[in-house]
Structure formats: structure tokens, C-alpha cells
């Protein structure tokens, strides 16, 4: 299952959505090559693209570069000692947020200028990015927003940035790339936030970026000791389930530890450095094989390649596993699983995971689609139901025939329950996720029992 906005949510299928691509800030490696894999030489990867071409040569002040060895600060740097402070002076976090509020209406212009500065001052970096930049710009802006809004929450910020730092290894990101980003960031903000910019604001952003970069560098360095940056995986099976949905099974070239409910980033040989998120469609298997449910969508580069072009013998690349939508096997709570479209893939993996652990706990699955034909894996889920008396599977369609629940998953969930003692797992289109969360909270399910992965979940948590 490909993950558009919610990594554990394949939606009814999306490949072109901005959230669906695993876009970090940087990539590295010769264009169009696979490189030589090793922890010290991850090779070439990246999801990014072509910057806007400014009408005039941009200029900007040079920002101090972050240290590579200093311990990460728990919060953005304080203003310089020479700057007078008073009880009414805004905090560093307030200054960051004021800058973000000023540039938000012109986010596209700011990010275009950022990349123009980056490639002007460091032209060698331009060849490290693939063709399309739109989603990359969107992700960058949201990453900055996250840093600004969570700068005073070091635990949340560290969790978010540690994940990013580890994931960036597959692009070949190196510590020496970070100063170039910091320089371009300060240059773009100072030009486009004239109302809020000043010495204290610049100090706040330099401090924040120093913290951000050091956490990511440290996370990548630590991860390098435990795992490769990426894995090669051979396609061993390719089964078409509908005209635009395929189940693709691959064999990694080495041990690939993951948990049911997680996802990974996948790159095909036909679109180098373009990565997309897909959830694992099964629990870990003794033979080490991994399966993904992929729906081809219009303009979906990776999804169309996997569905219509990939065949056994082809080799793809996998990033590290990620995601927190996993089962707590120390609990006896029931599981309420809501899967829409190809979002049924991680739900199936969770069911298998519960079965493998041998603990009898109630698992209720609502499997949704727009139309009856969209329930492409219903036979598999019903066979699992026949094998496990603790499992209940209910198919749901938006406009369904007699005999099926209709009206959508959130509405169907209201008809059953109560669910307040269950752990809820949601995977599907972003709209389904939002409606389902609202429904579950409305019928008394505590928010700490509702689990779903979202690429931008930290940003969403601020609203």
C-alpha cells in the first residue's frame, strides 16, 4: 500500500500527492546511477527537482554554519548577550513563529528563493536532485513550520528530527551538506520576512537550525552503526488484483527487520532518486519476503512503474522501516482496525501479527472502499476470519448494494461497539482518517488509543 498523506494509509490510491513521496532536504550520488551500497557510501537517492529561476541573481547574508560535533541544544539559541532583554521581550520561539506567520502567505516564493540561493552558492548540489520540486518545496515548508512550532518542545522535536536524520541516509546526506542549507535558509528568510527580521530573530533561527541539524547528524551517525542506508530487493512475484492494483513481493538482499503496521520508502530503477512510501502487507515472514499493495494512479511515477512495468527479476531499493502503528502485545485490549482501499495492507499485517503471537484478543476490522469492486482483498480477509474466531471482518462501501454496510467507514463504526476499551488503528485516505478520528473521539474512544501514522503528523498536531 502506498502512503500519500498518511504513511500507514494507502488511501484509495495516490502516488502524486505531496505527502506520498519521501522527500528529504538533500540527496547525493551520480544522476541515474545506483552507487555502491555500504553504510559509509549509501549511494544515490533523492526526491526533489528543478528550482524556480529567479528573475535576478539573488543575494543574501551568510548565516553561521552549525557545528558538527557540539551536543544538540534543547531549544533554539538565546539572543546575543549584547541584545538588551526585558521581561516583555519575545522568546526565541515567539520570534520563530512570527517569522513563519509572515512568510506563510508567500511560502512558494520563499522556498523558490531558498533553492535558488542554495544552487547558486553551491551549484554542485543541483545535480543531486531529480526533476520535480513541487512536493519537495511543500515538505520543506512544513518541516520549517514543525521546527518553529515545536522549538520549545525538545522531546517532540528530537523524535521528529531523529526519524528524518535516519531516513536521510538513503539519500547519501552528509554532515557537510547541512551548512549549505542553513546559509540558504537564513538568506531566504531575511529577504522575505522584513517585518519580523532583526538580530534577535536571526539569532533565534541560527540557534534553531543548529539544533535541527545536529540532531539529524547525530541520529544518522548512530543509525550507521546498526544498519545499511538502504537495501536492494528483487521482485519475486507480481500479481494483478484489479486493472490498477498489484501485489508486489520482493526479497531483500539482507536481513530486513520491521514490525507489522510499519512502512518503508521504495525506489524503482526507472525513476532514480524518486521514493514513495508503502506499507508492509504482511507480518514478518520466516522466508524474509516483503509484500506491498500498490495502486497505479494518474501521474504516479512509482506506482505506475510498480503496477504496469515491474516483473519478477527486477531490482528495487528499500529505505529503512518506519512508523509507529504497531501492536502492543503486552496488552489484552481489543483492536479496532479501519482500512480504506489499499490501506487494508497494514491492517492485514496487524491481524497476522496478532495471530502469530498466539494471544486471543478481539480484533474487529472495517474494510472500506468507494464501490464494491474496490474491496479487492476481501477474500483474503474473510479467509483470515474463518481461521481465527477472534477476528471479525465487515466490508463497507460508500454506495453499497443490499447486504453490505454502506455510507463509509466512520458511519459504519457508529453502528457497532462500544469501542472505548479498544485500541484503534486507522489506515486509508486522509479524509477517511480525519473523519474516523473525529467519529471515534465523539463516541468516547480516548485519543491515546487511536493510532495512525502521518508524514506530517507533527505539523497537524499544532492545529
PyMOL commands that set and color helices and strands:
alter all, ss='L'
color gray80, all
select helices_A, chain A and resi 18-20+92-104+107-121+123-128+134-149+154-171+175-192+199-224+301-309+341-357+372-374+378-387+409-414+430-442+447-449+457-460
alter helices_A, ss='H'
color red, helices_A
select strands_A, chain A and resi 231-240+245-252+263-267+275-279+289-295+315-318+335-340+363-369+391-397+405-406+423-427+450-451
alter strands_A, ss='S'
color yellow, strands_A
deselect
rebuild
show_as cartoon
